[in-house]
Amino acid sequence: MPEPQVLAVILAVGAASFAMRAGGFLMASALPNLSLMQRLLRLAPGNLFVAFAAASIWEGGGPSLIGSLAAVAAMAATKREWAALGAGFAAALLAAFLLSR
């Protein structure tokens, strides 16, 4: 059984996350219908994903880049997330092994 402090922290983080999400929806509903603002809000999650992925690939070096490219290729070929995930991890592992020799 977890300690009460751990449960309290988990509940507090969950409540804060929910409050921020609900506040975001309320703020978005109050915004005027400007096409530029709507487009930016729609594109934000994709932009954030690309930024996080690019930073991780940069930090991971060659094996991360090779694994990411293999995952993209497998996803394009199979349209299956699990195949892309497996291909990406396998390619990154093989690249790391070969580059470490």
Residue pairs with C-beta under 8 A, 6 or more apart in sequence:
28 41
31 37
53 68
56 64
57 64
57 65
57 68
60 92
62 95
62 99
63 92
63 93
63 95
63 96
63 99
64 92
66 91
66 92
66 95
67 88
67 89
67 91
67 92
67 93
67 95
68 88
68 92
69 91
70 87
70 88
70 90
70 91
70 92
71 84
71 85
71 87
71 88
71 91
72 84
73 87
74 80
74 83
74 84
74 86
74 87
74 88
75 81
75 83
75 84
78 84
